[in-house]
Amino acid sequence: MVSVRSSLAQLPPYVPGRKLPGAVVLASNESPYGLLPGVAGTLSELAAGVSRYPDMSATSLVQVLAAHHGVEPERIAVGAGSSEVCGQLLHSVVGPGDEVVFGWRSFEAYPILTAVAGGTAVRVPLRDHALDLDAMATAITGRTRLVFVCNPNNPTSTAVGERALSDFADRVPDDVLIVVDEAYREYADPALVPDALALLGDRPNVAVLRTFSKAYGLAGLRVGYCVAPPELTAHVRRTQVPFSVSALAQEAAVVALGERAEAARRAALTVAERARVTLRLRALGFEVPHSQANFVWLPLGDDSADFAVHCLDGKVVVRPFLGEGVRVTIGLPEENDALLALAAAWRG
Ligand SMILES: *Cc1c(COP(=O)(O)O)cnc(C)c1O
């Protein structure tokens, strides 16, 4: 019998949204609008080329991302989804016993990837369903190497503002990496939620994570990236699994980025639906924190499992976090109507 790392035994598995044929799936925060124009054509053109390895440096994708953000290409590092980039960042700075601070509950990949990297997770409780940046800054010790700030926060949907984020960054020591995970940036109100790249991008200890999985509709292809200081991205590249971003993913991301106006238009549709769903759920008596993402959070506590089962019986898949709440992705209007009808029946 091989001996396995004991730190992995305690690890909760990542719970993916359920797949149920014929059901409305509001469980994984994907775009309901499918592929952006041009992506499908590019994928079929490139399909015949997959007997070859992709460009390991993702040269053209890195170039268009650098131009898009107005930074040097050296500051961009890509991965198979921003989840892989989270892992690459952890492997770049965290060693055995080092601490990684994040709010909790937040993205469920953080504790998993932290443990895989050999780090110790330090979970700082949320306050009013939002990251408590003050408590997170206080939780930093001499052992802390990295802090995740998920903004907006998955699964609670809330966001921290500009002042809170820059005050927090001021309190974090220079040798601790701040990773601002902006997976839902395209759904946030720019007047309320800071663009971390604009606000903190010049700091030597800040990395900003973005993904093509949400507003750009490429969740199944796996491509994300970080913008960070060049000294750090050099390590992030070194820690990447070689060739993890396929040629299809690289080229689809280039095409999708070129379609960013359409991606923004679709995100605006989701934001309008989010407002409608929120109002209706509140009118039904649900507590719904102010969402800046493409999902809403229903803090139902011990009723979370019951509500999720009720939705599943009605062929709508949502994402329960047992004893805490239920995350509901904003879908197409008719999908949201199905959810709202089930919510009204549950309130009954
Ligand atoms: C969905 C999500 C991501 C993106 O994951 P990918 O690996 O890019 O698909 C990253 N961070 C958070 C908080 C998310 O919710």
Ligand as a Chemical Component Dictionary entry (heavy atoms), coordinates in Angstrom:
data_LIG
# 
_chem_comp.id                   LIG 
_chem_comp.type                 NON-POLYMER 
_chem_comp.pdbx_formal_charge   0 
_chem_comp.three_letter_code    LIG 
# 
loop_
_chem_comp_atom.comp_id 
_chem_comp_atom.atom_id 
_chem_comp_atom.alt_atom_id 
_chem_comp_atom.type_symbol 
_chem_comp_atom.charge 
_chem_comp_atom.model_Cartn_x 
_chem_comp_atom.model_Cartn_y 
_chem_comp_atom.model_Cartn_z 
_chem_comp_atom.pdbx_ordinal 
LIG C1 C1 C 0 -16.108 30.096 -11.913 1  
LIG C2 C2 C 0 -15.022 30.681 -11.096 2  
LIG C3 C3 C 0 -13.726 30.717 -11.570 3  
LIG C4 C4 C 0 -13.390 30.258 -12.939 4  
LIG O1 O1 O 0 -12.996 28.989 -12.973 5  
LIG P1 P1 P 0 -12.365 28.443 -14.333 6  
LIG O2 O2 O 0 -11.366 27.504 -13.839 7  
LIG O3 O3 O 0 -11.783 29.609 -15.055 8  
LIG O4 O4 O 0 -13.491 27.814 -15.068 9  
LIG C5 C5 C 0 -12.736 31.281 -10.800 10 
LIG N1 N1 N 0 -13.027 31.814 -9.617  11 
LIG C6 C6 C 0 -14.265 31.822 -9.138  12 
LIG C7 C7 C 0 -14.543 32.461 -7.847  13 
LIG C8 C8 C 0 -15.295 31.241 -9.849  14 
LIG O5 O5 O 0 -16.526 31.236 -9.355  15 
# 
loop_
_chem_comp_bond.comp_id 
_chem_comp_bond.atom_id_1 
_chem_comp_bond.atom_id_2 
_chem_comp_bond.value_order 
_chem_comp_bond.pdbx_ordinal 
LIG C1 C2 SING 1  
LIG C2 C3 SING 2  
LIG C2 C8 DOUB 3  
LIG C3 C4 SING 4  
LIG C3 C5 DOUB 5  
LIG C4 O1 SING 6  
LIG O1 P1 SING 7  
LIG P1 O2 DOUB 8  
LIG P1 O3 SING 9  
LIG P1 O4 SING 10 
LIG C5 N1 SING 11 
LIG N1 C6 DOUB 12 
LIG C6 C7 SING 13 
LIG C6 C8 SING 14 
LIG C8 O5 SING 15 
# 
